[in-house]
């Protein structure tokens, strides 16, 4: 397990991020992370869904608009407040994944994209709580930041940028955990889950950080657009990324996505 540090702590980072952008529109690209993997998990319209770490709402709003019974929680109050203004019918509330305010076996599905790796403390407790609130036979779909070449390179680039701005002593606050594939699987097996699949995936490809590799419609960065459509690359960016992911998936993904079942 490797820890990524930044010049601001995790909660401060997310407060600023969700303050700076409006709520998401429902995601509309089912071939991109995270909707692609949510769709691989949710196979029934019956049963309650929990999105833990709903953030700006792209997945929560997608399933709500499709008529699914879904509840979203997030630990950042401004994110939840903005979602309720955008759509007063959304079921969204402030919550803590390590201490969920739901009864045992309340949900058929739990979606947790980019949530667990934000926990400096309480990772095992969070997975135990996920297990507790799932019904028997229910499934969790969760992503976790990979500990590999791509994320190390991303961290180096970010720290280099931060050092220029804040000095070399800036990056001292906890930002994210990074796990290997085996560490990620082990955490869920330990709590009693049967792991069905682990996928190598990309949220924002590293090449997207460079304007030259973005698609024409994404040259000017718009975070909400990127989150709704997926981070779209130019043809050369797509080819380069596909080659890296084909031959070195565990080193050039930036996240692992796990689907696991409660026995």
N, C-alpha and C positions, 0 to 999 in steps of 0.2 A: 504494500500500500504506500503510495506516494502522496504528499500533500502539496498543493499549489498555494502559494502565498501571493497577496497583492498589497497595495498601499491602503486599502480600505477593507473593513471586515465584511463578511458575507451578507449580513442583514443590511448594512449600509449600502452595499452594492445593489441589492435587489430593490431597496427603497428608491434609490436614485433611478434605476432602470425603469421601473414601472411608473414612477412619477413623470419621467421624461417623454413617455409615449402614450398615445390613447389606447383604449382597449382594442384587442384584435377583432377583426371580422372573422367569421367562421372560416376555418382552413378549407381550401378548395382543391388541393392537390393530393389525391389519395396514393400517389406514387412516391411521395416524399415523407421523410421522418417529420413528426411522429405519427401522423394519421395512418400511414401505411401499416404500422405495427399495431395500432389500436384496432384497425379493421381485421387483422389476422387473429385478434384475441376475442373480440365481441362477435359472437355467432348467434345471439338470440336477442330479440327485442324485449323479452320478459326479464324481470329482475332488475335490481337497482345497481347503478354504476357510481363509483366514487372516483373523481379525479383529484388525486392528492398532489398539491402543487399546481393549481390551475393557472396561476400567473395572469397573463393578459387575456386568456380565455379562448384561444383559437380552437382547442379541442372541446372544451365545455360547450361553447356556442354551437359547434358543428352538431354534436349529438343532441343537444336540446332542440335545435331547429329541425332535426330529423324525427323528433317525437319520442326519443328515448328518455327514460327516467334517470336523470343524472344529477349528482350533487358535486360541487367543486369546493375545495378548501385551499387556502393559502395562508402562510404566516405573515404576509405583508398586507397590512390593512388597506393601504391606498389601492392596491390591485383589486381587492374585493369591492371596495367602495365604487371604483370606476365601473366595474362590471355591472353592479346593481343599477347605476345610472344609465348605462348603455342599454340594458334590458332588465327591467324590474321583475320580470317573470323568472329570471335565472335563479336557481338554487345555489347560492354561493355564500360562504361564511369563512371567517378567520378561524384557523385551526392549527393544531400541532400534531404532526404525524407520529410523534412518540407518545402522545396521550390523546387519542381520538375520543370524541364525545358521541360514540355510536355503540349500540349494543352488539354483542357477539353475533356473528353470522348475519350481518345486516345487508351485505352486498354480494351480488353475483360476480361482479368484476371490479377490480381496482386498477386504475391507470396512474402511473407515477413516472412521468417523464422529466428527467433532470432534477429529481427531488433528493434522493438519498445521498448523492455525492455532495450536497450542500451542508451535511450534518457533521460538524466538528466533533460532537458528542451524541451518543444515543442511536447509533446506526442499528445495532442489534435490537434495541427496543422498538425502533420504527418498523423493522421487518416483523417482529413479534406482533405488533399492533395490526399490521397488514394482514397477517395470518388470522388473528382473532376476529376481525370484522368480516372476513370472507366466509360465505357459506361453504359447506362441504361440496367439493367439485367445482368451486369457484376458481377464477383465474386472476392472476396479477400480470400486468405488462409493465415492466419497469426498465428505465435506461440508467446507465452509470458511465461516468467519464472513464475512458480507457487509459491505462498506464502504458504508453507506447511512444514510438518515435514522433508521431504527429502531435500529440498533446505536449510532449517535452519541447518540441520546436515552437508550438504555439505559445507556451509559457515563456520560452526564451525571448521570442519576439515582443511579447507583452511586457516582460520585465525590462527589456532593453528600452522600450518606449517610456516606461514608468521611471526608469533611472535617469533618463534625460530630463524628465519633467520634475521629479521629486528628489533626485539624488539616489545614491546606491543603498541607502538605508530605508527606502520607502516601502519595499515589499516585505512586510513583516506580519501582516494580518492573515488569518486563515481565510481561504477562498473556496477551495474544493478538494475533495478526495479523488484519487485516481486508483483504480483497481485493475488487476489482470483479469482475464477471463475466468481462470480457476478460482480466484478469490471471490469474484462476483457470484459464481455458482455455489461455492461453499457456504456463503452467508445464507442463501435461501434454503439449501438442503439442511443446514443445521437447525432451522426453525420448523422443519417438517414438510416443506414444499417438495413436489416432484417437478424438476425442471424439464420442460418439454423442448424448448429451443433457446438458443442464444445466437443472436444475429450481430454481425459487424455492420455498423451503420455510420452515417455522417449527418450531423445536424448542419452546422456551417462548415463546408469543406475548407481546408486551409487555403486553397487557391482562391476562394471567394474573397479573402482578405485583400487580394490584389486586384485593383480595378480592371486591369487588362484581361483577367480571366473571367469576368462576369459577363452574363448575357447583356445584350444591348439594352433591354428594358430595366436592367438592374445596375447600370453604370453609376447612376446617382443613388447612393444607398438610402433606402427607406426600410426601416426595421419592420414595420407592420406589414408592408408588402412582401418582404422576404419571409416573414413568419407565415403569412397566408398562403403564398405560392410555393414555398420551399426556396432555398438559396440557389438561384438559377445561374448556371455557368455558361460561358460561350462554348462553341463546338470544341475548341482546343482544350478548354478547361475540362469539359466532360470526358473527352478521350483520355486525357492525362489521369484524371481521377479514376476512371474505369480500369485503366491498366494497373494503377497502384492497388486498387481494391481487389482486382482479380488475382494478382500475384503475391501481394503482401497485405491481406485484409486485416490481420491482427496488429499490424504496425501502422497502417494508414487509415483505419477507421478513427473516429474521435469518440465514439460511444459504443458500448455494448447494449443491446436490447434483449431482455430476457422475458420469456413467457413461462410461467410456472403455475401449477395447479395445487390446490389444497386437497389433501387426501381425505 
